[in-house]
Structures are given as C-alpha cells and as structure tokens.
Amino acid sequence: MQKKIYIFGNPLLDFDSLPIRLKPALERAFPETVFIIQDPNENLHPENGGLTIIDTVIGPDRVVVIDDLEKIETSPSCSLHDLDLGFNLKLLKKIDRLRAVKIFGVPAGMEADTALEQLVRLMRQD
C-alpha cells in the first residue's frame, strides 16, 4: 500500500500556497508516495490510525515536524465555519480514529527552494 501525505493550503493566498506549489517536486523526490491536496476541513481518513500532513505554519524560521496535537493551537470557534485543522485532528483523536499524526510545517514566506530542501531532508528521516 502506498503512503499517503495530505497537503493543505490555499492556492489563492501567497502566504498559504507554498506546500501546494511544492507538490510536483515532492512527487519527483518521493515517487512511491501519493500526495493529496485537500481542504483541512474535509473528512480526513487516517490509515491505521495515522495521518501525515504538510501545511503552512506561522512563526518558525525553518520546516518543523509537529507530532504532538497538544502543541497545535485551535482558533476560537463561534460557529461551524470557524473549525480548523487543529480542531479536526483533536476531534479525530477524541473519537479514537487518530492515534498518531505527523505534520511537516512549512513556514509562511519561506523561499520555495529552501523549503523543499528542508522538507525532503526531514521526510527522508521519517
């Protein structure tokens, strides 16, 4: 079975589109992996209780690996329209559909070549 990695981002927003723009290069670097661009609020389907994700992060100055859901801040929510990836992942964990998550966080505003180099290095360590 091929490994699946979900890529989140918004192609219409420069600060949030880098993970999506890196997809073709990642497919060349990891031909055995299926990269799926998906909205983080759509139904996620952990395989064997796990998910691997590439998403934009704000704050770090390098690509980071997040594997502790408690480190993910959720946005305040007033309606169903305010739910975000953090909420979705924590809900999946609470209902015991998610036991492990690995998020490769690509800093907003990072140069594509730098992000790709760091991302590939971290993914190869996985």
C-alpha positions in Angstrom: 0.0 0.0 0.0 1.3 3.4 -1.0 2.0 6.0 1.7 -0.4 9.0 1.6 0.6 12.5 2.6 -2.1 15.2 2.7 -1.1 18.7 1.6 -3.1 21.7 2.9 -3.0 25.3 1.8 -4.8 27.8 -0.3 -3.5 28.4 -3.8 -5.1 31.8 -3.9 -3.1 33.1 -0.9 0.6 33.7 -1.4 1.4 33.1 2.3 -0.5 29.8 2.3 0.2 28.3 -1.1 3.8 27.0 -0.7 3.0 23.4 0.3 0.7 23.1 -2.8 3.4 24.6 -5.1 5.9 22.1 -3.8 3.8 19.1 -4.7 5.3 18.4 -8.2 8.9 18.4 -6.8 7.8 16.2 -3.8 6.3 13.7 -6.2 9.6 13.6 -8.1 11.5 13.2 -4.9 9.2 10.5 -3.5 7.6 8.7 -6.4 6.4 5.9 -4.1 4.2 8.4 -2.1 0.8 9.7 -3.0 0.4 13.4 -2.3 -3.2 14.6 -1.9 -4.2 18.2 -1.9 -7.1 18.5 0.4 -9.1 21.1 2.3 -8.2 20.5 6.0 -11.9 20.7 6.9 -13.0 17.9 4.7 -13.3 14.4 6.1 -9.8 13.1 6.9 -9.4 9.3 6.8 -6.5 8.2 9.0 -5.0 4.9 7.7 -4.1 2.5 10.5 -4.8 5.4 12.9 -2.3 7.8 11.5 -2.0 10.8 9.3 0.9 12.6 7.6 0.3 16.2 6.6 2.2 19.1 5.0 0.8 22.5 5.9 1.8 26.1 6.3 2.9 27.3 9.8 3.4 30.8 11.1 6.3 31.6 13.4 9.1 29.1 12.8 12.0 30.1 10.6 12.6 26.5 9.3 10.5 23.5 8.3 9.4 21.8 11.5 7.8 18.4 12.5 4.8 18.5 14.8 3.7 15.2 16.2 2.0 16.4 19.4 -1.5 17.5 19.0 -1.4 19.5 22.2 1.1 21.8 20.5 -1.4 22.8 17.9 -3.4 25.9 18.8 -7.0 25.9 17.7 -8.8 29.0 16.6 -11.7 30.3 18.7 -14.9 29.0 17.2 -18.3 30.6 17.3 -19.9 28.5 14.5 -19.1 25.5 12.3 -17.5 27.9 9.8 -14.7 28.5 12.4 -13.4 24.9 12.6 -9.8 24.4 11.6 -7.3 21.7 11.1 -6.3 21.6 14.8 -10.0 21.2 15.8 -10.5 18.4 13.2 -7.4 16.5 14.4 -8.2 16.8 18.0 -11.8 15.6 17.3 -10.5 12.6 15.4 -8.2 11.7 18.4 -11.1 12.1 20.9 -13.3 9.7 19.0 -10.3 7.3 18.7 -9.9 7.5 14.9 -6.4 9.1 15.1 -3.6 7.8 17.2 -0.6 9.4 15.5 -0.1 12.5 13.4 3.0 13.9 11.8 2.7 17.4 10.4 5.5 18.9 8.3 5.1 22.6 8.9 6.4 24.8 6.1 6.9 28.5 7.3 4.8 31.1 5.5 7.1 33.3 3.4 9.9 30.8 3.1 11.7 30.6 -0.3 10.5 27.5 -2.2 14.0 26.0 -2.8 14.9 26.3 0.9 11.5 24.8 2.0 11.9 21.9 -0.5 15.4 21.1 0.7 14.5 21.1 4.4 11.2 19.3 3.8 12.8 16.5 1.7 15.6 16.1 4.3 13.1 15.7 7.2 10.8 13.4 5.2 13.7 11.1 4.4 14.5 10.9 8.1 10.9 9.7 8.7 
